Amino acid sequence: EDLDNRKKVFGANYIPPKPPKTFLQFLLDALKDTILIILMVAAIVSLLLGIFAPEECEGSEDNTGWIDGFAIIVAVIIVALVTAVNDYQKEQQFRGLQSKIEGEHKFTVIRHGEPKEILNSEIVVGDLCQVKYGDLLPADGVIVQSNDLKVDESSLTGESDLLKKGQKDILLLAGTHVMEG
């Protein structure tokens, strides 16, 4: 009952992922590439010149000056579509892998005096967590007992030195790695 109350009051140890980008957003991002913008401007100029100021070619009665501009536009569209499809597929694969990792990552907590393996998202305020070398901390916490504990907080602070944790510095931060202890 206490566990349910803590879940209700403090919520789950879960940060919802940001909404995925749509294919159209990836396409627009691809079209923002500087080279493609330059090519589009050149294509439009070439297209307009080909239509409104055609060159006179010897022995040719056709107005084909617009073909170069049109071909460049088609090439830019193809490049943008290929880039957008590639980025969209990578994003989908990354999200699938991320959800698989989050769904499988377990942590040892002590509940009712017994060690128990639970998913990171099931950790609630008040749980006693056992941390060991190599753990990625799933939540912020306070040290109750430690033995030469050193943590890598470079992902948060940018400082590459390991920080010794103990009686003087008792705070552990989510997203940091346990390197010793």
Secondary structure, DSSP 8 states (H G I E B T S, - for coil): -HHHHHHHHH--S---------HHHHHHHHHT-HHHHHHHHHHHHHHHHHHHS----TT--S--THHHHHHHHHHHHHHHHHHHHHHHHHHHHHHHHHHHHHHH-EEEEEETTEEEEEEGGG--TT-EE---TT-B--S-EE-SS-SSEEEE-HHHH---S-EEESSS--EE-TT-EEEE-
